Amino acid sequence: MTKIEALEREIRGLSAQELTEFRRWFAAFDAALWDVQFEADVAAGKLDALANEALAEHRAGRSRKL
């Protein structure tokens, strides 16, 4: 049995309250990992082209305030 299969089995066995707590924990855990990846991508310049394109569109008057 793989780790994933074992986790799936464990998750299926959770009570409704435990599942709610797991969802809350996993959402926070996943968001924190995403933040780390985003910061790494920014530091590596992976988003520079998108930022430059957005700034060019804004300078050309093709944006609006939200």
PDB file of N, CA, C and O in Angstrom:
ATOM      1  N   MET A   1       0.847  -1.179   0.000  1.00  0.00           N
ATOM      2  CA  MET A   1       0.000   0.000   0.000  1.00  0.00           C
ATOM      3  C   MET A   1       0.894   1.244   0.000  1.00  0.00           C
ATOM      4  O   MET A   1       1.853   1.331   0.767  1.00  0.00           O
ATOM      5  N   THR A   2       0.571   2.190  -0.858  1.00  0.00           N
ATOM      6  CA  THR A   2       1.354   3.422  -0.920  1.00  0.00           C
ATOM      7  C   THR A   2       0.959   4.360   0.224  1.00  0.00           C
ATOM      8  O   THR A   2      -0.063   4.162   0.881  1.00  0.00           O
ATOM      9  N   LYS A   3       1.778   5.369   0.444  1.00  0.00           N
ATOM     10  CA  LYS A   3       1.455   6.362   1.471  1.00  0.00           C
ATOM     11  C   LYS A   3       0.127   7.042   1.163  1.00  0.00           C
ATOM     12  O   LYS A   3      -0.683   7.286   2.057  1.00  0.00           O
ATOM     13  N   ILE A   4      -0.083   7.344  -0.113  1.00  0.00           N
ATOM     14  CA  ILE A   4      -1.327   8.019  -0.510  1.00  0.00           C
ATOM     15  C   ILE A   4      -2.527   7.139  -0.211  1.00  0.00           C
ATOM     16  O   ILE A   4      -3.528   7.608   0.331  1.00  0.00           O
ATOM     17  N   GLU A   5      -2.428   5.876  -0.561  1.00  0.00           N
ATOM     18  CA  GLU A   5      -3.539   4.954  -0.284  1.00  0.00           C
ATOM     19  C   GLU A   5      -3.799   4.850   1.215  1.00  0.00           C
ATOM     20  O   GLU A   5      -4.952   4.805   1.645  1.00  0.00           O
ATOM     21  N   ALA A   6      -2.737   4.811   2.007  1.00  0.00           N
ATOM     22  CA  ALA A   6      -2.896   4.758   3.464  1.00  0.00           C
ATOM     23  C   ALA A   6      -3.565   6.028   3.976  1.00  0.00           C
ATOM     24  O   ALA A   6      -4.442   5.966   4.837  1.00  0.00           O
ATOM     25  N   LEU A   7      -3.152   7.180   3.449  1.00  0.00           N
ATOM     26  CA  LEU A   7      -3.781   8.444   3.847  1.00  0.00           C
ATOM     27  C   LEU A   7      -5.249   8.482   3.457  1.00  0.00           C
ATOM     28  O   LEU A   7      -6.093   8.916   4.240  1.00  0.00           O
ATOM     29  N   GLU A   8      -5.552   8.029   2.253  1.00  0.00           N
ATOM     30  CA  GLU A   8      -6.949   7.994   1.805  1.00  0.00           C
ATOM     31  C   GLU A   8      -7.792   7.153   2.755  1.00  0.00           C
ATOM     32  O   GLU A   8      -8.899   7.542   3.128  1.00  0.00           O
ATOM     33  N   ARG A   9      -7.258   5.998   3.142  1.00  0.00           N
ATOM     34  CA  ARG A   9      -7.990   5.116   4.054  1.00  0.00           C
ATOM     35  C   ARG A   9      -8.199   5.796   5.402  1.00  0.00           C
ATOM     36  O   ARG A   9      -9.288   5.736   5.971  1.00  0.00           O
ATOM     37  N   GLU A  10      -7.155   6.442   5.909  1.00  0.00           N
ATOM     38  CA  GLU A  10      -7.263   7.145   7.188  1.00  0.00           C
ATOM     39  C   GLU A  10      -8.282   8.284   7.111  1.00  0.00           C
ATOM     40  O   GLU A  10      -9.086   8.467   8.024  1.00  0.00           O
ATOM     41  N   ILE A  11      -8.244   9.034   6.035  1.00  0.00           N
ATOM     42  CA  ILE A  11      -9.160  10.168   5.884  1.00  0.00           C
ATOM     43  C   ILE A  11     -10.603   9.687   5.804  1.00  0.00           C
ATOM     44  O   ILE A  11     -11.498  10.295   6.392  1.00  0.00           O
ATOM     45  N   ARG A  12     -10.828   8.605   5.080  1.00  0.00           N
ATOM     46  CA  ARG A  12     -12.188   8.048   5.007  1.00  0.00           C
ATOM     47  C   ARG A  12     -12.711   7.642   6.381  1.00  0.00           C
ATOM     48  O   ARG A  12     -13.922   7.623   6.602  1.00  0.00           O
ATOM     49  N   GLY A  13     -11.822   7.321   7.291  1.00  0.00           N
ATOM     50  CA  GLY A  13     -12.226   6.892   8.626  1.00  0.00           C
ATOM     51  C   GLY A  13     -12.435   8.011   9.614  1.00  0.00           C
ATOM     52  O   GLY A  13     -12.807   7.756  10.759  1.00  0.00           O
ATOM     53  N   LEU A  14     -12.209   9.240   9.206  1.00  0.00           N
ATOM     54  CA  LEU A  14     -12.389  10.372  10.114  1.00  0.00           C
ATOM     55  C   LEU A  14     -13.860  10.645  10.384  1.00  0.00           C
ATOM     56  O   LEU A  14     -14.714  10.436   9.522  1.00  0.00           O
ATOM     57  N   SER A  15     -14.141  11.116  11.593  1.00  0.00           N
ATOM     58  CA  SER A  15     -15.494  11.569  11.914  1.00  0.00           C
ATOM     59  C   SER A  15     -15.739  12.898  11.207  1.00  0.00           C
ATOM     60  O   SER A  15     -14.815  13.497  10.658  1.00  0.00           O
ATOM     61  N   ALA A  16     -16.973  13.346  11.225  1.00  0.00           N
ATOM     62  CA  ALA A  16     -17.307  14.630  10.586  1.00  0.00           C
ATOM     63  C   ALA A  16     -16.508  15.764  11.211  1.00  0.00           C
ATOM     64  O   ALA A  16     -16.010  16.635  10.498  1.00  0.00           O
ATOM     65  N   GLN A  17     -16.380  15.765  12.538  1.00  0.00           N
ATOM     66  CA  GLN A  17     -15.626  16.819  13.218  1.00  0.00           C
ATOM     67  C   GLN A  17     -14.140  16.728  12.880  1.00  0.00           C
ATOM     68  O   GLN A  17     -13.495  17.749  12.642  1.00  0.00           O
ATOM     69  N   GLU A  18     -13.598  15.517  12.857  1.00  0.00           N
ATOM     70  CA  GLU A  18     -12.194  15.342  12.500  1.00  0.00           C
ATOM     71  C   GLU A  18     -11.936  15.763  11.064  1.00  0.00           C
ATOM     72  O   GLU A  18     -10.896  16.349  10.763  1.00  0.00           O
ATOM     73  N   LEU A  19     -12.873  15.468  10.178  1.00  0.00           N
ATOM     74  CA  LEU A  19     -12.721  15.859   8.777  1.00  0.00           C
ATOM     75  C   LEU A  19     -12.733  17.378   8.635  1.00  0.00           C
ATOM     76  O   LEU A  19     -11.980  17.943   7.843  1.00  0.00           O
ATOM     77  N   THR A  20     -13.587  18.027   9.404  1.00  0.00           N
ATOM     78  CA  THR A  20     -13.623  19.494   9.394  1.00  0.00           C
ATOM     79  C   THR A  20     -12.287  20.057   9.866  1.00  0.00           C
ATOM     80  O   THR A  20     -11.755  20.989   9.262  1.00  0.00           O
ATOM     81  N   GLU A  21     -11.746  19.496  10.942  1.00  0.00           N
ATOM     82  CA  GLU A  21     -10.462  19.953  11.453  1.00  0.00           C
ATOM     83  C   GLU A  21      -9.343  19.675  10.436  1.00  0.00           C
ATOM     84  O   GLU A  21      -8.452  20.503  10.248  1.00  0.00           O
ATOM     85  N   PHE A  22      -9.397  18.507   9.785  1.00  0.00           N
ATOM     86  CA  PHE A  22      -8.389  18.173   8.778  1.00  0.00           C
ATOM     87  C   PHE A  22      -8.464  19.146   7.606  1.00  0.00           C
ATOM     88  O   PHE A  22      -7.431  19.622   7.134  1.00  0.00           O
ATOM     89  N   ARG A  23      -9.663  19.447   7.136  1.00  0.00           N
ATOM     90  CA  ARG A  23      -9.813  20.399   6.021  1.00  0.00           C
ATOM     91  C   ARG A  23      -9.206  21.749   6.380  1.00  0.00           C
ATOM     92  O   ARG A  23      -8.492  22.354   5.582  1.00  0.00           O
ATOM     93  N   ARG A  24      -9.501  22.211   7.591  1.00  0.00           N
ATOM     94  CA  ARG A  24      -8.994  23.506   8.038  1.00  0.00           C
ATOM     95  C   ARG A  24      -7.463  23.476   8.087  1.00  0.00           C
ATOM     96  O   ARG A  24      -6.805  24.408   7.624  1.00  0.00           O
ATOM     97  N   TRP A  25      -6.898  22.395   8.653  1.00  0.00           N
ATOM     98  CA  TRP A  25      -5.456  22.259   8.728  1.00  0.00           C
ATOM     99  C   TRP A  25      -4.848  22.187   7.332  1.00  0.00           C
ATOM    100  O   TRP A  25      -3.863  22.869   7.048  1.00  0.00           O
ATOM    101  N   PHE A  26      -5.428  21.365   6.461  1.00  0.00           N
ATOM    102  CA  PHE A  26      -4.843  21.183   5.137  1.00  0.00           C
ATOM    103  C   PHE A  26      -4.904  22.465   4.325  1.00  0.00           C
ATOM    104  O   PHE A  26      -3.963  22.765   3.590  1.00  0.00           O
ATOM    105  N   ALA A  27      -5.977  23.224   4.433  1.00  0.00           N
ATOM    106  CA  ALA A  27      -6.087  24.491   3.707  1.00  0.00           C
ATOM    107  C   ALA A  27      -4.966  25.441   4.130  1.00  0.00           C
ATOM    108  O   ALA A  27      -4.347  26.093   3.289  1.00  0.00           O
ATOM    109  N   ALA A  28      -4.709  25.517   5.438  1.00  0.00           N
ATOM    110  CA  ALA A  28      -3.634  26.385   5.926  1.00  0.00           C
ATOM    111  C   ALA A  28      -2.264  25.861   5.485  1.00  0.00           C
ATOM    112  O   ALA A  28      -1.399  26.641   5.085  1.00  0.00           O
ATOM    113  N   PHE A  29      -2.071  24.560   5.557  1.00  0.00           N
ATOM    114  CA  PHE A  29      -0.821  23.922   5.146  1.00  0.00           C
ATOM    115  C   PHE A  29      -0.560  24.167   3.663  1.00  0.00           C
ATOM    116  O   PHE A  29       0.548  24.540   3.278  1.00  0.00           O
ATOM    117  N   ASP A  30      -1.570  23.959   2.842  1.00  0.00           N
ATOM    118  CA  ASP A  30      -1.435  24.139   1.396  1.00  0.00           C
ATOM    119  C   ASP A  30      -1.163  25.601   1.049  1.00  0.00           C
ATOM    120  O   ASP A  30      -0.346  25.893   0.175  1.00  0.00           O
ATOM    121  N   ALA A  31      -1.848  26.520   1.731  1.00  0.00           N
ATOM    122  CA  ALA A  31      -1.636  27.946   1.479  1.00  0.00           C
ATOM    123  C   ALA A  31      -0.212  28.353   1.834  1.00  0.00           C
ATOM    124  O   ALA A  31       0.400  29.146   1.119  1.00  0.00           O
ATOM    125  N   ALA A  32       0.320  27.821   2.927  1.00  0.00           N
ATOM    126  CA  ALA A  32       1.682  28.152   3.329  1.00  0.00           C
ATOM    127  C   ALA A  32       2.686  27.640   2.299  1.00  0.00           C
ATOM    128  O   ALA A  32       3.645  28.339   1.974  1.00  0.00           O
ATOM    129  N   LEU A  33       2.478  26.435   1.785  1.00  0.00           N
ATOM    130  CA  LEU A  33       3.362  25.905   0.745  1.00  0.00           C
ATOM    131  C   LEU A  33       3.284  26.747  -0.520  1.00  0.00           C
ATOM    132  O   LEU A  33       4.302  27.003  -1.164  1.00  0.00           O
ATOM    133  N   TRP A  34       2.072  27.179  -0.878  1.00  0.00           N
ATOM    134  CA  TRP A  34       1.896  28.012  -2.062  1.00  0.00           C
ATOM    135  C   TRP A  34       2.628  29.331  -1.889  1.00  0.00           C
ATOM    136  O   TRP A  34       3.258  29.825  -2.824  1.00  0.00           O
ATOM    137  N   ASP A  35       2.547  29.905  -0.691  1.00  0.00           N
ATOM    138  CA  ASP A  35       3.256  31.166  -0.428  1.00  0.00           C
ATOM    139  C   ASP A  35       4.755  31.003  -0.611  1.00  0.00           C
ATOM    140  O   ASP A  35       5.411  31.864  -1.197  1.00  0.00           O
ATOM    141  N   VAL A  36       5.300  29.898  -0.111  1.00  0.00           N
ATOM    142  CA  VAL A  36       6.736  29.639  -0.252  1.00  0.00           C
ATOM    143  C   VAL A  36       7.103  29.513  -1.730  1.00  0.00           C
ATOM    144  O   VAL A  36       8.100  30.080  -2.176  1.00  0.00           O
ATOM    145  N   GLN A  37       6.296  28.769  -2.487  1.00  0.00           N
ATOM    146  CA  GLN A  37       6.571  28.593  -3.911  1.00  0.00           C
ATOM    147  C   GLN A  37       6.473  29.923  -4.657  1.00  0.00           C
ATOM    148  O   GLN A  37       7.299  30.220  -5.520  1.00  0.00           O
ATOM    149  N   PHE A  38       5.460  30.720  -4.320  1.00  0.00           N
ATOM    150  CA  PHE A  38       5.280  32.025  -4.956  1.00  0.00           C
ATOM    151  C   PHE A  38       6.485  32.918  -4.701  1.00  0.00           C
ATOM    152  O   PHE A  38       7.004  33.545  -5.624  1.00  0.00           O
ATOM    153  N   GLU A  39       6.930  32.976  -3.451  1.00  0.00           N
ATOM    154  CA  GLU A  39       8.097  33.800  -3.113  1.00  0.00           C
ATOM    155  C   GLU A  39       9.346  33.316  -3.857  1.00  0.00           C
ATOM    156  O   GLU A  39      10.154  34.127  -4.309  1.00  0.00           O
ATOM    157  N   ALA A  40       9.500  31.997  -3.981  1.00  0.00           N
ATOM    158  CA  ALA A  40      10.650  31.455  -4.715  1.00  0.00           C
ATOM    159  C   ALA A  40      10.564  31.830  -6.188  1.00  0.00           C
ATOM    160  O   ALA A  40      11.575  32.173  -6.801  1.00  0.00           O
ATOM    161  N   ASP A  41       9.371  31.769  -6.757  1.00  0.00           N
ATOM    162  CA  ASP A  41       9.192  32.143  -8.162  1.00  0.00           C
ATOM    163  C   ASP A  41       9.476  33.617  -8.381  1.00  0.00           C
ATOM    164  O   ASP A  41      10.083  33.989  -9.385  1.00  0.00           O
ATOM    165  N   VAL A  42       9.042  34.463  -7.450  1.00  0.00           N
ATOM    166  CA  VAL A  42       9.318  35.901  -7.546  1.00  0.00           C
ATOM    167  C   VAL A  42      10.822  36.142  -7.487  1.00  0.00           C
ATOM    168  O   VAL A  42      11.373  36.876  -8.308  1.00  0.00           O
ATOM    169  N   ALA A  43      11.478  35.524  -6.517  1.00  0.00           N
ATOM    170  CA  ALA A  43      12.926  35.715  -6.358  1.00  0.00           C
ATOM    171  C   ALA A  43      13.699  35.227  -7.576  1.00  0.00           C
ATOM    172  O   ALA A  43      14.748  35.777  -7.912  1.00  0.00           O
ATOM    173  N   ALA A  44      13.178  34.191  -8.242  1.00  0.00           N
ATOM    174  CA  ALA A  44      13.848  33.642  -9.421  1.00  0.00           C
ATOM    175  C   ALA A  44      13.509  34.401 -10.695  1.00  0.00           C
ATOM    176  O   ALA A  44      14.034  34.091 -11.765  1.00  0.00           O
ATOM    177  N   GLY A  45      12.626  35.400 -10.584  1.00  0.00           N
ATOM    178  CA  GLY A  45      12.266  36.198 -11.750  1.00  0.00           C
ATOM    179  C   GLY A  45      11.257  35.542 -12.670  1.00  0.00           C
ATOM    180  O   GLY A  45      11.048  36.005 -13.791  1.00  0.00           O
ATOM    181  N   LYS A  46      10.627  34.466 -12.210  1.00  0.00           N
ATOM    182  CA  LYS A  46       9.688  33.741 -13.066  1.00  0.00           C
ATOM    183  C   LYS A  46       8.419  34.530 -13.384  1.00  0.00           C
ATOM    184  O   LYS A  46       7.699  34.199 -14.327  1.00  0.00           O
ATOM    185  N   LEU A  47       8.148  35.566 -12.602  1.00  0.00           N
ATOM    186  CA  LEU A  47       6.925  36.354 -12.816  1.00  0.00           C
ATOM    187  C   LEU A  47       7.212  37.711 -13.448  1.00  0.00           C
ATOM    188  O   LEU A  47       6.295  38.498 -13.682  1.00  0.00           O
ATOM    189  N   ASP A  48       8.473  37.980 -13.721  1.00  0.00           N
ATOM    190  CA  ASP A  48       8.845  39.288 -14.262  1.00  0.00           C
ATOM    191  C   ASP A  48       8.140  39.613 -15.575  1.00  0.00           C
ATOM    192  O   ASP A  48       7.678  40.738 -15.768  1.00  0.00           O
ATOM    193  N   ALA A  49       8.053  38.651 -16.466  1.00  0.00           N
ATOM    194  CA  ALA A  49       7.417  38.904 -17.766  1.00  0.00           C
ATOM    195  C   ALA A  49       5.946  39.257 -17.584  1.00  0.00           C
ATOM    196  O   ALA A  49       5.431  40.148 -18.260  1.00  0.00           O
ATOM    197  N   LEU A  50       5.278  38.574 -16.688  1.00  0.00           N
ATOM    198  CA  LEU A  50       3.861  38.887 -16.437  1.00  0.00           C
ATOM    199  C   LEU A  50       3.706  40.278 -15.830  1.00  0.00           C
ATOM    200  O   LEU A  50       2.818  41.037 -16.217  1.00  0.00           O
ATOM    201  N   ALA A  51       4.568  40.602 -14.887  1.00  0.00           N
ATOM    202  CA  ALA A  51       4.507  41.925 -14.261  1.00  0.00           C
ATOM    203  C   ALA A  51       4.790  43.015 -15.286  1.00  0.00           C
ATOM    204  O   ALA A  51       4.100  44.034 -15.314  1.00  0.00           O
ATOM    205  N   ASN A  52       5.787  42.812 -16.120  1.00  0.00           N
ATOM    206  CA  ASN A  52       6.116  43.803 -17.147  1.00  0.00           C
ATOM    207  C   ASN A  52       4.967  43.992 -18.131  1.00  0.00           C
ATOM    208  O   ASN A  52       4.674  45.114 -18.544  1.00  0.00           O
ATOM    209  N   GLU A  53       4.320  42.891 -18.502  1.00  0.00           N
ATOM    210  CA  GLU A  53       3.180  42.983 -19.414  1.00  0.00           C
ATOM    211  C   GLU A  53       2.037  43.765 -18.774  1.00  0.00           C
ATOM    212  O   GLU A  53       1.415  44.608 -19.421  1.00  0.00           O
ATOM    213  N   ALA A  54       1.765  43.482 -17.509  1.00  0.00           N
ATOM    214  CA  ALA A  54       0.688  44.194 -16.809  1.00  0.00           C
ATOM    215  C   ALA A  54       1.004  45.682 -16.692  1.00  0.00           C
ATOM    216  O   ALA A  54       0.125  46.521 -16.888  1.00  0.00           O
ATOM    217  N   LEU A  55       2.245  46.008 -16.374  1.00  0.00           N
ATOM    218  CA  LEU A  55       2.632  47.418 -16.273  1.00  0.00           C
ATOM    219  C   LEU A  55       2.530  48.123 -17.620  1.00  0.00           C
ATOM    220  O   LEU A  55       2.112  49.279 -17.684  1.00  0.00           O
ATOM    221  N   ALA A  56       2.902  47.446 -18.680  1.00  0.00           N
ATOM    222  CA  ALA A  56       2.800  48.039 -20.020  1.00  0.00           C
ATOM    223  C   ALA A  56       1.342  48.287 -20.374  1.00  0.00           C
ATOM    224  O   ALA A  56       1.014  49.333 -20.934  1.00  0.00           O
ATOM    225  N   GLU A  57       0.474  47.356 -20.062  1.00  0.00           N
ATOM    226  CA  GLU A  57      -0.959  47.529 -20.320  1.00  0.00           C
ATOM    227  C   GLU A  57      -1.501  48.718 -19.524  1.00  0.00           C
ATOM    228  O   GLU A  57      -2.309  49.498 -20.028  1.00  0.00           O
ATOM    229  N   HIS A  58      -1.050  48.845 -18.285  1.00  0.00           N
ATOM    230  CA  HIS A  58      -1.503  49.949 -17.437  1.00  0.00           C
ATOM    231  C   HIS A  58      -1.022  51.290 -18.006  1.00  0.00           C
ATOM    232  O   HIS A  58      -1.795  52.244 -18.099  1.00  0.00           O
ATOM    233  N   ARG A  59       0.243  51.351 -18.380  1.00  0.00           N
ATOM    234  CA  ARG A  59       0.795  52.584 -18.955  1.00  0.00           C
ATOM    235  C   ARG A  59       0.091  52.967 -20.252  1.00  0.00           C
ATOM    236  O   ARG A  59      -0.007  54.148 -20.585  1.00  0.00           O
ATOM    237  N   ALA A  60      -0.391  51.981 -20.973  1.00  0.00           N
ATOM    238  CA  ALA A  60      -1.078  52.233 -22.247  1.00  0.00           C
ATOM    239  C   ALA A  60      -2.550  52.599 -22.015  1.00  0.00           C
ATOM    240  O   ALA A  60      -3.293  52.819 -22.971  1.00  0.00           O
ATOM    241  N   GLY A  61      -2.964  52.663 -20.753  1.00  0.00           N
ATOM    242  CA  GLY A  61      -4.332  53.060 -20.455  1.00  0.00           C
ATOM    243  C   GLY A  61      -5.345  51.927 -20.564  1.00  0.00           C
ATOM    244  O   GLY A  61      -6.548  52.179 -20.619  1.00  0.00           O
ATOM    245  N   ARG A  62      -4.888  50.717 -20.595  1.00  0.00           N
ATOM    246  CA  ARG A  62      -5.794  49.580 -20.743  1.00  0.00           C
ATOM    247  C   ARG A  62      -6.036  48.866 -19.408  1.00  0.00           C
ATOM    248  O   ARG A  62      -6.134  47.640 -19.353  1.00  0.00           O
ATOM    249  N   SER A  63      -6.130  49.658 -18.338  1.00  0.00           N
ATOM    250  CA  SER A  63      -6.463  49.107 -17.028  1.00  0.00           C
ATOM    251  C   SER A  63      -7.425  50.049 -16.341  1.00  0.00           C
ATOM    252  O   SER A  63      -7.623  51.187 -16.767  1.00  0.00           O
ATOM    253  N   ARG A  64      -8.010  49.559 -15.281  1.00  0.00           N
ATOM    254  CA  ARG A  64      -8.929  50.393 -14.516  1.00  0.00           C
ATOM    255  C   ARG A  64      -8.802  50.033 -13.041  1.00  0.00           C
ATOM    256  O   ARG A  64      -8.393  48.926 -12.692  1.00  0.00           O
ATOM    257  N   LYS A  65      -9.152  50.967 -12.197  1.00  0.00           N
ATOM    258  CA  LYS A  65      -9.106  50.725 -10.753  1.00  0.00           C
ATOM    259  C   LYS A  65     -10.210  49.758 -10.369  1.00  0.00           C
ATOM    260  O   LYS A  65     -11.316  49.795 -10.908  1.00  0.00           O
ATOM    261  N   LEU A  66      -9.886  48.906  -9.438  1.00  0.00           N
ATOM    262  CA  LEU A  66     -10.888  47.956  -8.937  1.00  0.00           C
ATOM    263  C   LEU A  66     -11.632  48.511  -7.763  1.00  0.00           C
ATOM    264  O   LEU A  66     -12.512  47.844  -7.218  1.00  0.00           O
TER     265      LEU A  66
END
